[in-house]
């Protein structure tokens, strides 16, 4: 999924991709962990019940932000 497709999908689902000035990837709960040769350098995670929950690796920061926005924690944070 491209960055543009992820943004369009979020809009279609009524989800908000939360921006962050702290995260290196520019989205809350999304981190750039790969190098130049990494095909899926973005990781998404949420904190659930005090524990960190890994959501996966993604090709774009927007795709990772979409995965996070689909979680109950992501939905609550956007409200």
PyMOL Python script that loads the backbone (N, CA, C, O; Angstrom):
from pymol import cmd

cmd.read_pdbstr("""\
ATOM      1  N   UNK A   1       0.853  -1.176   0.000  1.00  0.00           N
ATOM      2  CA  UNK A   1       0.000   0.000   0.000  1.00  0.00           C
ATOM      3  C   UNK A   1       0.899   1.239   0.000  1.00  0.00           C
ATOM      4  O   UNK A   1       1.849   1.332   0.777  1.00  0.00           O
ATOM      5  N   UNK A   2       0.588   2.167  -0.868  1.00  0.00           N
ATOM      6  CA  UNK A   2       1.364   3.407  -0.915  1.00  0.00           C
ATOM      7  C   UNK A   2       0.895   4.353   0.184  1.00  0.00           C
ATOM      8  O   UNK A   2      -0.152   4.145   0.798  1.00  0.00           O
ATOM      9  N   UNK A   3       1.678   5.384   0.419  1.00  0.00           N
ATOM     10  CA  UNK A   3       1.322   6.384   1.427  1.00  0.00           C
ATOM     11  C   UNK A   3      -0.017   7.041   1.070  1.00  0.00           C
ATOM     12  O   UNK A   3      -0.872   7.226   1.937  1.00  0.00           O
ATOM     13  N   UNK A   4      -0.190   7.384  -0.185  1.00  0.00           N
ATOM     14  CA  UNK A   4      -1.426   8.022  -0.640  1.00  0.00           C
ATOM     15  C   UNK A   4      -2.627   7.091  -0.451  1.00  0.00           C
ATOM     16  O   UNK A   4      -3.693   7.531  -0.020  1.00  0.00           O
ATOM     17  N   UNK A   5      -2.456   5.813  -0.773  1.00  0.00           N
ATOM     18  CA  UNK A   5      -3.541   4.840  -0.597  1.00  0.00           C
ATOM     19  C   UNK A   5      -3.908   4.690   0.873  1.00  0.00           C
ATOM     20  O   UNK A   5      -5.086   4.555   1.206  1.00  0.00           O
ATOM     21  N   UNK A   6      -2.924   4.713   1.747  1.00  0.00           N
ATOM     22  CA  UNK A   6      -3.189   4.599   3.188  1.00  0.00           C
ATOM     23  C   UNK A   6      -3.976   5.799   3.687  1.00  0.00           C
ATOM     24  O   UNK A   6      -4.901   5.643   4.484  1.00  0.00           O
ATOM     25  N   UNK A   7      -3.621   6.991   3.230  1.00  0.00           N
ATOM     26  CA  UNK A   7      -4.342   8.202   3.625  1.00  0.00           C
ATOM     27  C   UNK A   7      -5.780   8.145   3.106  1.00  0.00           C
ATOM     28  O   UNK A   7      -6.713   8.477   3.837  1.00  0.00           O
ATOM     29  N   UNK A   8      -5.962   7.734   1.872  1.00  0.00           N
ATOM     30  CA  UNK A   8      -7.310   7.618   1.297  1.00  0.00           C
ATOM     31  C   UNK A   8      -8.139   6.578   2.040  1.00  0.00           C
ATOM     32  O   UNK A   8      -9.329   6.789   2.274  1.00  0.00           O
ATOM     33  N   UNK A   9      -7.525   5.458   2.414  1.00  0.00           N
ATOM     34  CA  UNK A   9      -8.235   4.406   3.141  1.00  0.00           C
ATOM     35  C   UNK A   9      -8.652   4.910   4.516  1.00  0.00           C
ATOM     36  O   UNK A   9      -9.762   4.629   4.969  1.00  0.00           O
ATOM     37  N   UNK A  10      -7.783   5.644   5.177  1.00  0.00           N
ATOM     38  CA  UNK A  10      -8.112   6.211   6.491  1.00  0.00           C
ATOM     39  C   UNK A  10      -9.313   7.142   6.366  1.00  0.00           C
ATOM     40  O   UNK A  10     -10.225   7.090   7.191  1.00  0.00           O
ATOM     41  N   UNK A  11      -9.320   7.987   5.348  1.00  0.00           N
ATOM     42  CA  UNK A  11     -10.451   8.892   5.126  1.00  0.00           C
ATOM     43  C   UNK A  11     -11.728   8.100   4.860  1.00  0.00           C
ATOM     44  O   UNK A  11     -12.788   8.440   5.386  1.00  0.00           O
ATOM     45  N   UNK A  12     -11.638   7.049   4.049  1.00  0.00           N
ATOM     46  CA  UNK A  12     -12.798   6.222   3.723  1.00  0.00           C
ATOM     47  C   UNK A  12     -13.376   5.546   4.964  1.00  0.00           C
ATOM     48  O   UNK A  12     -14.588   5.356   5.068  1.00  0.00           O
ATOM     49  N   UNK A  13     -12.500   5.181   5.908  1.00  0.00           N
ATOM     50  CA  UNK A  13     -12.938   4.525   7.144  1.00  0.00           C
ATOM     51  C   UNK A  13     -13.259   5.517   8.255  1.00  0.00           C
ATOM     52  O   UNK A  13     -13.669   5.121   9.345  1.00  0.00           O
ATOM     53  N   UNK A  14     -13.073   6.805   7.980  1.00  0.00           N
ATOM     54  CA  UNK A  14     -13.342   7.829   8.984  1.00  0.00           C
ATOM     55  C   UNK A  14     -12.324   7.845  10.112  1.00  0.00           C
ATOM     56  O   UNK A  14     -12.649   8.212  11.242  1.00  0.00           O
ATOM     57  N   UNK A  15     -11.088   7.446   9.809  1.00  0.00           N
ATOM     58  CA  UNK A  15     -10.034   7.372  10.822  1.00  0.00           C
ATOM     59  C   UNK A  15      -9.093   8.562  10.701  1.00  0.00           C
ATOM     60  O   UNK A  15      -8.955   9.156   9.632  1.00  0.00           O
ATOM     61  N   UNK A  16      -8.451   8.900  11.811  1.00  0.00           N
ATOM     62  CA  UNK A  16      -7.489   9.989  11.843  1.00  0.00           C
ATOM     63  C   UNK A  16      -6.087   9.425  12.044  1.00  0.00           C
ATOM     64  O   UNK A  16      -5.851   8.658  12.977  1.00  0.00           O
ATOM     65  N   UNK A  17      -5.164   9.802  11.176  1.00  0.00           N
ATOM     66  CA  UNK A  17      -3.769   9.434  11.337  1.00  0.00           C
ATOM     67  C   UNK A  17      -3.131  10.525  12.189  1.00  0.00           C
ATOM     68  O   UNK A  17      -2.916  11.643  11.722  1.00  0.00           O
ATOM     69  N   UNK A  18      -2.830  10.191  13.446  1.00  0.00           N
ATOM     70  CA  UNK A  18      -2.351  11.188  14.395  1.00  0.00           C
ATOM     71  C   UNK A  18      -0.894  11.546  14.144  1.00  0.00           C
ATOM     72  O   UNK A  18      -0.023  10.677  14.175  1.00  0.00           O
ATOM     73  N   UNK A  19      -0.632  12.803  13.902  1.00  0.00           N
ATOM     74  CA  UNK A  19       0.726  13.308  13.686  1.00  0.00           C
ATOM     75  C   UNK A  19       1.447  13.430  15.017  1.00  0.00           C
ATOM     76  O   UNK A  19       0.821  13.603  16.063  1.00  0.00           O
ATOM     77  N   UNK A  20       2.764  13.340  14.968  1.00  0.00           N
ATOM     78  CA  UNK A  20       3.594  13.475  16.160  1.00  0.00           C
ATOM     79  C   UNK A  20       4.891  14.180  15.795  1.00  0.00           C
ATOM     80  O   UNK A  20       5.537  13.839  14.804  1.00  0.00           O
ATOM     81  N   UNK A  21       5.265  15.160  16.600  1.00  0.00           N
ATOM     82  CA  UNK A  21       6.541  15.832  16.390  1.00  0.00           C
ATOM     83  C   UNK A  21       7.676  15.050  17.056  1.00  0.00           C
ATOM     84  O   UNK A  21       8.847  15.293  16.764  1.00  0.00           O
ATOM     85  N   UNK A  22       7.341  14.123  17.938  1.00  0.00           N
ATOM     86  CA  UNK A  22       8.332  13.343  18.676  1.00  0.00           C
ATOM     87  C   UNK A  22       8.812  12.142  17.868  1.00  0.00           C
ATOM     88  O   UNK A  22      10.003  11.828  17.870  1.00  0.00           O
ATOM     89  N   UNK A  23       7.901  11.473  17.182  1.00  0.00           N
ATOM     90  CA  UNK A  23       8.246  10.268  16.419  1.00  0.00           C
ATOM     91  C   UNK A  23       9.062  10.628  15.181  1.00  0.00           C
ATOM     92  O   UNK A  23       8.759  11.598  14.487  1.00  0.00           O
ATOM     93  N   UNK A  24      10.081   9.850  14.916  1.00  0.00           N
ATOM     94  CA  UNK A  24      10.916  10.082  13.733  1.00  0.00           C
ATOM     95  C   UNK A  24      10.131   9.872  12.436  1.00  0.00           C
ATOM     96  O   UNK A  24      10.504  10.402  11.389  1.00  0.00           O
ATOM     97  N   UNK A  25       9.055   9.103  12.507  1.00  0.00           N
ATOM     98  CA  UNK A  25       8.243   8.827  11.322  1.00  0.00           C
ATOM     99  C   UNK A  25       7.147   9.866  11.111  1.00  0.00           C
ATOM    100  O   UNK A  25       6.534   9.909  10.044  1.00  0.00           O
ATOM    101  N   UNK A  26       6.895  10.703  12.113  1.00  0.00           N
ATOM    102  CA  UNK A  26       5.908  11.755  11.970  1.00  0.00           C
ATOM    103  C   UNK A  26       4.505  11.399  12.422  1.00  0.00           C
ATOM    104  O   UNK A  26       3.604  12.233  12.334  1.00  0.00           O
ATOM    105  N   UNK A  27       4.293  10.173  12.908  1.00  0.00           N
ATOM    106  CA  UNK A  27       2.978   9.744  13.377  1.00  0.00           C
ATOM    107  C   UNK A  27       3.104   9.118  14.758  1.00  0.00           C
ATOM    108  O   UNK A  27       4.100   8.462  15.063  1.00  0.00           O
ATOM    109  N   UNK A  28       2.101   9.323  15.582  1.00  0.00           N
ATOM    110  CA  UNK A  28       2.098   8.760  16.928  1.00  0.00           C
ATOM    111  C   UNK A  28       2.123   7.234  16.860  1.00  0.00           C
ATOM    112  O   UNK A  28       1.330   6.624  16.143  1.00  0.00           O
ATOM    113  N   UNK A  29       3.043   6.624  17.614  1.00  0.00           N
ATOM    114  CA  UNK A  29       3.135   5.173  17.675  1.00  0.00           C
ATOM    115  C   UNK A  29       3.784   4.521  16.475  1.00  0.00           C
ATOM    116  O   UNK A  29       3.745   3.298  16.338  1.00  0.00           O
ATOM    117  N   UNK A  30       4.384   5.322  15.598  1.00  0.00           N
ATOM    118  CA  UNK A  30       5.038   4.798  14.395  1.00  0.00           C
ATOM    119  C   UNK A  30       6.507   5.198  14.440  1.00  0.00           C
ATOM    120  O   UNK A  30       6.839   6.357  14.691  1.00  0.00           O
ATOM    121  N   UNK A  31       7.382   4.229  14.195  1.00  0.00           N
ATOM    122  CA  UNK A  31       8.817   4.474  14.297  1.00  0.00           C
ATOM    123  C   UNK A  31       9.537   3.925  13.077  1.00  0.00           C
ATOM    124  O   UNK A  31       9.190   2.861  12.565  1.00  0.00           O
ATOM    125  N   UNK A  32      10.537   4.656  12.619  1.00  0.00           N
ATOM    126  CA  UNK A  32      11.374   4.195  11.514  1.00  0.00           C
ATOM    127  C   UNK A  32      12.488   3.361  12.119  1.00  0.00           C
ATOM    128  O   UNK A  32      13.305   3.867  12.888  1.00  0.00           O
ATOM    129  N   UNK A  33      12.521   2.083  11.773  1.00  0.00           N
ATOM    130  CA  UNK A  33      13.482   1.184  12.393  1.00  0.00           C
ATOM    131  C   UNK A  33      14.425   0.538  11.381  1.00  0.00           C
ATOM    132  O   UNK A  33      15.380  -0.139  11.763  1.00  0.00           O
ATOM    133  N   UNK A  34      14.161   0.743  10.106  1.00  0.00           N
ATOM    134  CA  UNK A  34      14.970   0.070   9.093  1.00  0.00           C
ATOM    135  C   UNK A  34      15.954   1.002   8.428  1.00  0.00           C
ATOM    136  O   UNK A  34      15.879   2.223   8.567  1.00  0.00           O
ATOM    137  N   UNK A  35      16.865   0.408   7.712  1.00  0.00           N
ATOM    138  CA  UNK A  35      17.832   1.165   6.937  1.00  0.00           C
ATOM    139  C   UNK A  35      17.326   1.385   5.522  1.00  0.00           C
ATOM    140  O   UNK A  35      16.169   1.096   5.216  1.00  0.00           O
ATOM    141  N   UNK A  36      18.178   1.886   4.678  1.00  0.00           N
ATOM    142  CA  UNK A  36      17.808   2.178   3.292  1.00  0.00           C
ATOM    143  C   UNK A  36      17.353   0.943   2.531  1.00  0.00           C
ATOM    144  O   UNK A  36      16.496   1.044   1.653  1.00  0.00           O
ATOM    145  N   UNK A  37      17.906  -0.217   2.850  1.00  0.00           N
ATOM    146  CA  UNK A  37      17.586  -1.437   2.114  1.00  0.00           C
ATOM    147  C   UNK A  37      16.423  -2.220   2.710  1.00  0.00           C
ATOM    148  O   UNK A  37      16.056  -3.271   2.185  1.00  0.00           O
ATOM    149  N   UNK A  38      15.857  -1.740   3.763  1.00  0.00           N
ATOM    150  CA  UNK A  38      14.751  -2.433   4.423  1.00  0.00           C
ATOM    151  C   UNK A  38      13.459  -2.181   3.640  1.00  0.00           C
ATOM    152  O   UNK A  38      13.133  -1.031   3.342  1.00  0.00           O
ATOM    153  N   UNK A  39      12.728  -3.234   3.307  1.00  0.00           N
ATOM    154  CA  UNK A  39      11.504  -3.068   2.514  1.00  0.00           C
ATOM    155  C   UNK A  39      10.317  -2.602   3.352  1.00  0.00           C
ATOM    156  O   UNK A  39       9.382  -2.002   2.821  1.00  0.00           O
ATOM    157  N   UNK A  40      10.346  -2.870   4.648  1.00  0.00           N
ATOM    158  CA  UNK A  40       9.261  -2.428   5.537  1.00  0.00           C
ATOM    159  C   UNK A  40       9.887  -1.791   6.776  1.00  0.00           C
ATOM    160  O   UNK A  40       9.958  -2.414   7.836  1.00  0.00           O
ATOM    161  N   UNK A  41      10.340  -0.546   6.635  1.00  0.00           N
ATOM    162  CA  UNK A  41      11.115   0.080   7.701  1.00  0.00           C
ATOM    163  C   UNK A  41      10.307   0.726   8.820  1.00  0.00           C
ATOM    164  O   UNK A  41      10.891   1.217   9.786  1.00  0.00           O
ATOM    165  N   UNK A  42       8.982   0.738   8.716  1.00  0.00           N
ATOM    166  CA  UNK A  42       8.167   1.410   9.727  1.00  0.00           C
ATOM    167  C   UNK A  42       7.460   0.401  10.613  1.00  0.00           C
ATOM    168  O   UNK A  42       6.867  -0.566  10.135  1.00  0.00           O
ATOM    169  N   UNK A  43       7.533   0.645  11.907  1.00  0.00           N
ATOM    170  CA  UNK A  43       6.912  -0.224  12.899  1.00  0.00           C
ATOM    171  C   UNK A  43       5.816   0.550  13.612  1.00  0.00           C
ATOM    172  O   UNK A  43       5.997   1.718  13.956  1.00  0.00           O
ATOM    173  N   UNK A  44       4.664  -0.108  13.836  1.00  0.00           N
ATOM    174  CA  UNK A  44       3.563   0.512  14.568  1.00  0.00           C
ATOM    175  C   UNK A  44       3.341  -0.242  15.866  1.00  0.00           C
ATOM    176  O   UNK A  44       3.461  -1.466  15.919  1.00  0.00           O
ATOM    177  N   UNK A  45       3.012   0.509  16.917  1.00  0.00           N
ATOM    178  CA  UNK A  45       2.742  -0.108  18.208  1.00  0.00           C
ATOM    179  C   UNK A  45       1.787   0.767  19.016  1.00  0.00           C
ATOM    180  O   UNK A  45       1.671   1.971  18.787  1.00  0.00           O
ATOM    181  N   UNK A  46       1.104   0.126  19.970  1.00  0.00           N
ATOM    182  CA  UNK A  46       0.222   0.828  20.910  1.00  0.00           C
ATOM    183  C   UNK A  46       0.518   0.314  22.312  1.00  0.00           C
ATOM    184  O   UNK A  46       1.113  -0.749  22.487  1.00  0.00           O
ATOM    185  N   UNK A  47       0.104   1.069  23.282  1.00  0.00           N
ATOM    186  CA  UNK A  47       0.218   0.631  24.661  1.00  0.00           C
ATOM    187  C   UNK A  47      -1.173   0.180  25.102  1.00  0.00           C
ATOM    188  O   UNK A  47      -2.135   0.947  25.039  1.00  0.00           O
ATOM    189  N   UNK A  48      -1.269  -1.077  25.551  1.00  0.00           N
ATOM    190  CA  UNK A  48      -2.547  -1.680  25.934  1.00  0.00           C
ATOM    191  C   UNK A  48      -2.380  -2.313  27.310  1.00  0.00           C
ATOM    192  O   UNK A  48      -1.579  -3.231  27.488  1.00  0.00           O
ATOM    193  N   UNK A  49      -3.143  -1.815  28.282  1.00  0.00           N
ATOM    194  CA  UNK A  49      -3.049  -2.363  29.628  1.00  0.00           C
ATOM    195  C   UNK A  49      -1.656  -2.234  30.213  1.00  0.00           C
ATOM    196  O   UNK A  49      -1.214  -3.103  30.964  1.00  0.00           O
ATOM    197  N   UNK A  50      -0.963  -1.156  29.875  1.00  0.00           N
ATOM    198  CA  UNK A  50       0.379  -0.933  30.383  1.00  0.00           C
ATOM    199  C   UNK A  50       1.472  -1.678  29.643  1.00  0.00           C
ATOM    200  O   UNK A  50       2.649  -1.540  29.975  1.00  0.00           O
ATOM    201  N   UNK A  51       1.099  -2.463  28.648  1.00  0.00           N
ATOM    202  CA  UNK A  51       2.083  -3.228  27.886  1.00  0.00           C
ATOM    203  C   UNK A  51       2.144  -2.739  26.449  1.00  0.00           C
ATOM    204  O   UNK A  51       1.141  -2.302  25.885  1.00  0.00           O
ATOM    205  N   UNK A  52       3.319  -2.818  25.871  1.00  0.00           N
ATOM    206  CA  UNK A  52       3.516  -2.422  24.490  1.00  0.00           C
ATOM    207  C   UNK A  52       3.061  -3.554  23.570  1.00  0.00           C
ATOM    208  O   UNK A  52       3.497  -4.696  23.717  1.00  0.00           O
ATOM    209  N   UNK A  53       2.183  -3.229  22.623  1.00  0.00           N
ATOM    210  CA  UNK A  53       1.668  -4.221  21.672  1.00  0.00           C
ATOM    211  C   UNK A  53       2.177  -3.852  20.278  1.00  0.00           C
ATOM    212  O   UNK A  53       1.895  -2.769  19.765  1.00  0.00           O
ATOM    213  N   UNK A  54       2.920  -4.760  19.686  1.00  0.00           N
ATOM    214  CA  UNK A  54       3.502  -4.590  18.365  1.00  0.00           C
ATOM    215  C   UNK A  54       2.432  -4.874  17.309  1.00  0.00           C
ATOM    216  O   UNK A  54       1.756  -5.901  17.375  1.00  0.00           O
ATOM    217  N   UNK A  55       2.274  -3.975  16.338  1.00  0.00           N
ATOM    218  CA  UNK A  55       1.255  -4.135  15.304  1.00  0.00           C
ATOM    219  C   UNK A  55       1.821  -4.592  13.965  1.00  0.00           C
ATOM    220  O   UNK A  55       1.065  -5.015  13.090  1.00  0.00           O
ATOM    221  N   UNK A  56       3.122  -4.515  13.794  1.00  0.00           N
ATOM    222  CA  UNK A  56       3.727  -4.990  12.557  1.00  0.00           C
ATOM    223  C   UNK A  56       4.674  -3.999  11.925  1.00  0.00           C
ATOM    224  O   UNK A  56       4.851  -2.880  12.407  1.00  0.00           O
ATOM    225  N   UNK A  57       5.288  -4.440  10.819  1.00  0.00           N
ATOM    226  CA  UNK A  57       6.181  -3.615  10.017  1.00  0.00           C
ATOM    227  C   UNK A  57       5.465  -3.243   8.723  1.00  0.00           C
ATOM    228  O   UNK A  57       4.710  -4.044   8.171  1.00  0.00           O
ATOM    229  N   UNK A  58       5.705  -2.027   8.245  1.00  0.00           N
ATOM    230  CA  UNK A  58       4.981  -1.517   7.093  1.00  0.00           C
ATOM    231  C   UNK A  58       5.923  -0.775   6.153  1.00  0.00           C
ATOM    232  O   UNK A  58       6.972  -0.282   6.568  1.00  0.00           O
ATOM    233  N   UNK A  59       5.540  -0.701   4.895  1.00  0.00           N
ATOM    234  CA  UNK A  59       6.372  -0.063   3.876  1.00  0.00           C
ATOM    235  C   UNK A  59       6.378   1.457   3.997  1.00  0.00           C
ATOM    236  O   UNK A  59       7.374   2.098   3.660  1.00  0.00           O
ATOM    237  N   UNK A  60       5.285   2.038   4.471  1.00  0.00           N
ATOM    238  CA  UNK A  60       5.218   3.502   4.606  1.00  0.00           C
ATOM    239  C   UNK A  60       4.759   3.873   6.006  1.00  0.00           C
ATOM    240  O   UNK A  60       4.097   3.089   6.686  1.00  0.00           O
ATOM    241  N   UNK A  61       5.118   5.079   6.427  1.00  0.00           N
ATOM    242  CA  UNK A  61       4.696   5.580   7.732  1.00  0.00           C
ATOM    243  C   UNK A  61       3.175   5.715   7.781  1.00  0.00           C
ATOM    244  O   UNK A  61       2.558   5.468   8.817  1.00  0.00           O
ATOM    245  N   UNK A  62       2.583   6.104   6.673  1.00  0.00           N
ATOM    246  CA  UNK A  62       1.125   6.265   6.617  1.00  0.00           C
ATOM    247  C   UNK A  62       0.404   4.932   6.784  1.00  0.00           C
ATOM    248  O   UNK A  62      -0.636   4.864   7.440  1.00  0.00           O
ATOM    249  N   UNK A  63       0.949   3.883   6.197  1.00  0.00           N
ATOM    250  CA  UNK A  63       0.354   2.550   6.331  1.00  0.00           C
ATOM    251  C   UNK A  63       0.440   2.079   7.789  1.00  0.00           C
ATOM    252  O   UNK A  63      -0.507   1.487   8.306  1.00  0.00           O
ATOM    253  N   UNK A  64       1.558   2.337   8.441  1.00  0.00           N
ATOM    254  CA  UNK A  64       1.708   1.990   9.857  1.00  0.00           C
ATOM    255  C   UNK A  64       0.750   2.800  10.712  1.00  0.00           C
ATOM    256  O   UNK A  64       0.145   2.272  11.645  1.00  0.00           O
ATOM    257  N   UNK A  65       0.609   4.090  10.392  1.00  0.00           N
ATOM    258  CA  UNK A  65      -0.323   4.949  11.136  1.00  0.00           C
ATOM    259  C   UNK A  65      -1.757   4.475  10.956  1.00  0.00           C
ATOM    260  O   UNK A  65      -2.557   4.570  11.887  1.00  0.00           O
ATOM    261  N   UNK A  66      -2.094   3.968   9.781  1.00  0.00           N
ATOM    262  CA  UNK A  66      -3.430   3.428   9.530  1.00  0.00           C
ATOM    263  C   UNK A  66      -3.683   2.205  10.401  1.00  0.00           C
ATOM    264  O   UNK A  66      -4.760   2.066  10.982  1.00  0.00           O
ATOM    265  N   UNK A  67      -2.702   1.322  10.493  1.00  0.00           N
ATOM    266  CA  UNK A  67      -2.847   0.133  11.346  1.00  0.00           C
ATOM    267  C   UNK A  67      -3.093   0.549  12.791  1.00  0.00           C
ATOM    268  O   UNK A  67      -3.928  -0.042  13.474  1.00  0.00           O
ATOM    269  N   UNK A  68      -2.373   1.559  13.256  1.00  0.00           N
ATOM    270  CA  UNK A  68      -2.548   2.046  14.627  1.00  0.00           C
ATOM    271  C   UNK A  68      -3.914   2.714  14.795  1.00  0.00           C
ATOM    272  O   UNK A  68      -4.572   2.536  15.820  1.00  0.00           O
ATOM    273  N   UNK A  69      -4.336   3.481  13.793  1.00  0.00           N
ATOM    274  CA  UNK A  69      -5.631   4.165  13.866  1.00  0.00           C
ATOM    275  C   UNK A  69      -6.793   3.179  13.934  1.00  0.00           C
ATOM    276  O   UNK A  69      -7.851   3.510  14.469  1.00  0.00           O
ATOM    277  N   UNK A  70      -6.612   1.978  13.401  1.00  0.00           N
ATOM    278  CA  UNK A  70      -7.665   0.958  13.412  1.00  0.00           C
ATOM    279  C   UNK A  70      -7.826   0.274  14.767  1.00  0.00           C
ATOM    280  O   UNK A  70      -8.808  -0.438  14.978  1.00  0.00           O
ATOM    281  N   UNK A  71      -6.897   0.470  15.679  1.00  0.00           N
ATOM    282  CA  UNK A  71      -6.979  -0.157  16.998  1.00  0.00           C
ATOM    283  C   UNK A  71      -7.913   0.644  17.893  1.00  0.00           C
ATOM    284  O   UNK A  71      -8.163   1.819  17.625  1.00  0.00           O
ATOM    285  N   UNK A  72      -8.443   0.016  18.972  1.00  0.00           N
ATOM    286  CA  UNK A  72      -9.270   0.769  19.915  1.00  0.00           C
ATOM    287  C   UNK A  72      -8.509   1.959  20.514  1.00  0.00           C
ATOM    288  O   UNK A  72      -9.096   3.018  20.738  1.00  0.00           O
ATOM    289  N   UNK A  73      -7.218   1.790  20.772  1.00  0.00           N
ATOM    290  CA  UNK A  73      -6.404   2.862  21.344  1.00  0.00           C
ATOM    291  C   UNK A  73      -6.250   4.025  20.361  1.00  0.00           C
ATOM    292  O   UNK A  73      -6.293   5.189  20.758  1.00  0.00           O
ATOM    293  N   UNK A  74      -6.075   3.709  19.101  1.00  0.00           N
ATOM    294  CA  UNK A  74      -5.950   4.735  18.078  1.00  0.00           C
ATOM    295  C   UNK A  74      -7.233   5.494  17.879  1.00  0.00           C
ATOM    296  O   UNK A  74      -7.216   6.714  17.710  1.00  0.00           O
ATOM    297  N   UNK A  75      -8.344   4.793  17.895  1.00  0.00           N
ATOM    298  CA  UNK A  75      -9.650   5.432  17.756  1.00  0.00           C
ATOM    299  C   UNK A  75      -9.925   6.346  18.939  1.00  0.00           C
ATOM    300  O   UNK A  75     -10.413   7.463  18.766  1.00  0.00           O
ATOM    301  N   UNK A  76      -9.612   5.869  20.147  1.00  0.00           N
ATOM    302  CA  UNK A  76      -9.840   6.671  21.359  1.00  0.00           C
ATOM    303  C   UNK A  76      -8.964   7.914  21.381  1.00  0.00           C
ATOM    304  O   UNK A  76      -9.411   8.980  21.805  1.00  0.00           O
ATOM    305  N   UNK A  77      -7.721   7.789  20.928  1.00  0.00           N
ATOM    306  CA  UNK A  77      -6.808   8.927  20.931  1.00  0.00           C
ATOM    307  C   UNK A  77      -7.250  10.018  19.969  1.00  0.00           C
ATOM    308  O   UNK A  77      -6.997  11.199  20.208  1.00  0.00           O
ATOM    309  N   UNK A  78      -7.908   9.629  18.883  1.00  0.00           N
ATOM    310  CA  UNK A  78      -8.369  10.590  17.894  1.00  0.00           C
ATOM    311  C   UNK A  78      -9.659  11.284  18.308  1.00  0.00           C
ATOM    312  O   UNK A  78     -10.001  12.341  17.777  1.00  0.00           O
ATOM    313  N   UNK A  79     -10.370  10.692  19.253  1.00  0.00           N
ATOM    314  CA  UNK A  79     -11.669  11.271  19.672  1.00  0.00           C
ATOM    315  C   UNK A  79     -11.508  12.503  20.541  1.00  0.00           C
ATOM    316  O   UNK A  79     -12.501  13.093  20.965  1.00  0.00           O
TER     317      UNK A  79
END
""", "prot")
cmd.dss("prot")
cmd.show_as("cartoon", "prot")
cmd.util.cbc("prot")
cmd.orient("prot")
